């Protein structure tokens, strides 16, 4: 659900930026939200691969999933901060 929300936010912010009604902070927030969504997708892919893998593959893919989860959260927080600064 968070993934869909982030994509919707990214799309909305991109439209606002394209319409020329938003400032640089909103554009930055849209980029961060998009980055967050991409990391969330990669996290889910790695989690899915971990379920299918053997012991070594599980460890590798769980590490990838953890990395992408942290990056997704970081990007989402940066997007929120940019929106706060824009307002």
Order of alpha helices (4+ residues) and beta strands (2+ residues): alpha-alpha-alpha
